[in-house]
Amino acid sequence: MERQTLQQQTPIYHVCQECGGEGCEACADLCIVEGDLSPINGVIGIKARYVLCQDCLRVLPYTDELHQTEGSCICGGDMCGCGGCDEQAHMLFAGVRDYRLLEIQSPISGWSAEGGFTL
């Protein structure tokens, strides 16, 4: 049998043991979003930071530019990366949808990082 290099081997993808791939706090801490396995900062002890759109609840990785620029979301809303908004983003990734826990004004039926909320 011929020895293969790492580049030649078939990649192995892991599914979260907590939720089976449905989305949970462990997935959020590892930045696993809809099959995206990178970056896996949680493994090395770095918690990912996010900006949260104040209008549609879209979530993007934190940058100073997004945090400081008004109207930086594609919907025209302002992105915020303060500690509270970052925590709300982590809650959304963990599957929290209760508007009272998220401290938003009305119930939502669904959410995705790319598309924001649905009513």
N, C-alpha and C positions, 0 to 999 in steps of 0.2 A: 504494500500500500504506500502510495506516494505521500510524503509529508506536505501539508499545505501551510502557507503563511496566513497570518491573520486577515490579510486583505482578500484571500481566496476563499476563506471559510464562509459558510452561510451565516448571516447575522442571527442572533437570538434576541427576541424581543420579550421583555418581561411584562406581565400584567400585574397590577397592584393586587396584593393579597387581601387588602382591606375591603376593597369595593368591587373587585373583578373588572375594573376598567370603567365603571360607571361614573367615577369622579368623587373624590373625598379629600379630606384635609391632607392626608399623606401624599396624594397625587399633586395637590396644590403646592405643598412644600417642596416637591421634587420638580415642579414646573412642567408636569406632564399634562399637556393640553391637547385633547383630541389626537392622541398618538404621537405627539411631538415629545421625544425623549431628551431634548437638549434645551437649555443647559440643565444639568442635574446638580445644581448648586447645593441642595439640601443635604446631599451625601457628604459634602465636605464642610458642612456647617455654615454655609452662607445662605441666609434667607433672601429669596428674591423680593425685589421691590417693584411695585406697580403704580401706574397712574390710572385713575378711574374717571370716566366722563361723567360730569355732573348732570347731563341730560339723558343719555341713552344707556349708561352703565357699561359701555365698552371698556375693556381693560387692555392696556399695553404695558410692556416693560418700562420701568422708570427711566426717564432722561430729564436732565435739568431743562432742556428746551421744551419738551412737552408740558412739564409742570409749570413753566413760567410764561407760556404763550397762550393768550386768550384765543378761544375758538380753534384750538388745535386738534379737536376730534373731527372726523369726517362728517359728522352730523352738524357741526358748527358749535357744539358745546365745549365748555372749558374742561380740560383734563387737570386733575389734582393728584398730587403724590404725597400729601401730608400723611401723618401716621394713621389717622382715622380712615381716610380713603384707601390707603394701602391695606388696612385691616379688613375693610368691606370687600375689597378685591379678593383677598384670601378666603373670606367667608363664601363668596360666590363660587370660587373654584372648589371649595369643599362641599358645595351642594346646598348651602343655605339659601332658601327662597322666601322665608317669612319676612315680609316687609317691616314688621316691628323689630325683629332682630337686626335687620340690615339698616334700620333707622331711615327708611325712605317713606314717601307719602302715601303710596298706594300699592296694592298687591300686584305681583307679577306672576305669570304662569310659566315662563321659561326664560332662559338666559344663555348666552354664549359670549365668550371673550371677544370674538370677531364681530358679532351682530348686536350685542347689547341685550336689552330685555324685550320680552313679548308680553302683552297683556292678556 
